[in-house]
Amino acid sequence: MYIETFFVLKILFIIGVIITLYAIIRNLDIIKIILIYWKDLIFRK
């Protein structure tokens, strides 16, 4: 019983890590776009 509970918690933790990494990778594109936009604003003047 204890081993099964630990196994389920480990699987849930791994799924959570994968979802978190996916969200960070998805947001990196948005962060890059914002940084490029600000760079263009600063150096255009």
C-alpha positions as CSV (number, residue, x, y, z in Angstrom):
1,M,0.0,0.0,0.0
2,Y,2.8,2.5,1.0
3,I,4.8,1.6,-2.1
4,E,1.8,2.2,-4.5
5,T,1.1,5.6,-2.9
6,F,4.7,6.6,-3.3
7,F,4.7,5.4,-6.9
8,V,1.6,7.4,-7.7
9,L,3.0,10.5,-6.0
10,K,6.2,10.1,-8.0
11,I,4.3,9.9,-11.3
12,L,2.3,13.0,-10.4
13,F,5.5,14.8,-9.6
14,I,7.1,13.9,-12.9
15,I,3.9,15.0,-14.8
16,G,4.0,18.3,-12.9
17,V,7.7,18.9,-13.8
18,I,7.0,18.2,-17.5
19,I,4.0,20.6,-17.5
20,T,6.1,23.3,-15.8
21,L,9.0,22.9,-18.2
22,Y,6.6,23.0,-21.2
23,A,5.0,26.2,-19.8
24,I,8.5,27.8,-19.3
25,I,9.5,26.8,-22.9
26,R,6.3,28.2,-24.3
27,N,6.8,31.5,-22.4
28,L,10.4,31.8,-23.5
29,D,9.1,32.6,-27.0
30,I,7.0,35.4,-25.6
31,I,9.8,36.7,-23.5
32,K,12.2,36.8,-26.5
33,I,9.6,38.7,-28.5
34,I,9.2,41.3,-25.8
35,L,13.0,41.7,-25.4
36,I,13.5,42.1,-29.2
37,Y,10.7,44.7,-29.2
38,W,12.3,46.7,-26.3
39,K,15.8,46.5,-28.0
40,D,14.3,47.9,-31.2
41,L,12.6,50.7,-29.3
42,I,15.8,51.6,-27.5
43,F,18.2,51.4,-30.5
44,R,15.8,53.0,-33.0
45,K,16.1,56.4,-31.3
